[in-house]
């Protein structure tokens, strides 16, 4: 029963690759945006905040369709990227990573923002009186103190990315070996006669990955909290 | 020499202070809410005056009429906060080393040993701030500020968060520090403390300087 076929392995590895790349690329942007939202008041802040959270409330198929309109081969930005830089997202695994990154972005940003808001800013003042310029204060005090939130955001984002379905299949379709992730493979299998066993195996695999991510995040959070509270 | 002539509006509270200090230890004396902390925050560069001038040893740090404001990290002014503010994610040694690292100064083992001896914190180096007593924390904060080699040291009620016994524990270290010769601005609402440490007093009341002079103005 538990012989994972090469085709299933392909979907599993692709899912992992897509989720890892989506998380790693989104994290610096997430940190920058979380910091901006936590620390600054500016015109249009609530609009940015709303746009970031949009993928959370829009039907995923709408997000995927919007990505297709914008970044598809004939899309506004997509055509320009393809003609000038040779970058194509549509129907490629990179497009799947992009869709997953966009969908998981709100989940990534939120814990980071909360942890930055919770930092005692007087510690940053202390750092500046010791001669640290703003970027060193950020790198040496703010970021390490926000680490539990950053890790929590990354794990949440990763978990969301690995389970993403609607936006991905709308934007980059369901091409085995290129854009067929675990979710879209399960979707195909349950529509195929005799696909139940294979679908079942993939369900087990995705459950194991999700559980692993949750346990890892719990462990990281505990370690980081311990570190920050001086033990 | 420190020259301060500033005004700052903070909500309902207005601060208008002008003084010059030649003293080695300038005692900034006043009740809580007199504006002492706001004043030294301005000297440190953490708070910008609405109007006025702050100059240290002939260098202008703030001059609102010329749009000058030197940011805190370029002032080389050490600051010991009432609540120590040690970095919780670093151990004592890393806390002490922070200023030196930020300023890109090479390690000076002799100076490090001298300061840790002076403050009796040599046995705490591998501990985290969370594992220190209030008095130990304050001594580490003193050491951290000193090791950044400041040209002026600001101390904001460094004994304020300690009980009587602990105060007695720290005071001798502050006297030693004064005798090291680093100019200090020492903020306190405790006249007895200032009598022991200060060489010059600036008395502050509801945002105004009401008296200037030697320690005898405290009586």
Interface residues (C-beta under 8 A of the other chain):
Chain A: X120 X122 X123 X125 X126 X127 X128 X129 X130 X131 X132 X133 X134 X136 X140 X141 X144 X145 X227 X228 X229 X230 X231
Chain B: X44 X45 X46 X71 X72 X73 X74 X75 X76 X77 X78 X79 X81 X83 X85 X87 X88 X89 X98 X99 X102 X103 X128 X129 X130 X131 X144 X145 X148
